[in-house]
Amino acid sequence: MATVKLAVIYYSSTGANYQMAQWAAEGAKAAGADVRLVKIKEIAPQEAIDANPAWKKHVEAAKDVPVASLDDLEWADSYIFSVPTRYGNVPSQVQQFFDTTGGLWFQGKLANKVVSAMTSAMNPHGGQEATIQGLYKTMFHWGAIVAAPGYTDPILYSAGGNPYGTSTTVDQEGNIKDNVKDAVIHQAKRTVTVAGWVKAGAQADK
């Protein structure tokens, strides 16, 4: 079976979703995928970043992570998105990135990509499920194939039991619980596995 190409695409202000993205990349590589870890461009004003020490610290810590591009979307067979929730929606930075994908979508270059998503918030009912579902709505318009974790492994329950994608609560410093790591890695491996099935099937049809 051909190697699955996976883009782990994240946006993070204080670092929680960056950590989840790193775990996802780790799990995907362990499953044999060729992985690109990239971040969505920060478009917030510098004064807003400077006013939040944790945000400023994370921006500096992740300065060497490549910025996500349309080339990454076209290159990959599959995607994992890790983004925080904003009022039950994706952050404006993420929506702005999605808004640049019209050209690829129009050419059919986003169809049949396998995608999964993860999120975080500062409290258990901060909009995590709505954020993931909202992100998936964009994927449906792309013609992508959603590979949600569902309840495919008991480890998902200890991380909160979100069937749409791993979600977690964070503190103001962006720290998350260790039990989330195993759920993220499982979700990444599942995404790679499903993407492998789709890729093999598409190649067999040629």
Secondary structure, DSSP 8 states (H G I E B T S, - for coil): ----EEEEEE--SSSHHHHHHHHHHHHHHHTT-EEEEEE----S-HHHHHT-HHHHHHHHHTTTS-B--HHHHHH-SEEEEEEE-BTTB--HHHHHHHTT-HHHHHTTTTTT-EEEEEEEESSTTSSHHHHHHHHHHHHHHHT-EE---TTSSTHHHHTT--SSS-EEE--TT----THHHHHHHHHHHHHHHHHHHHHHHHHHT-
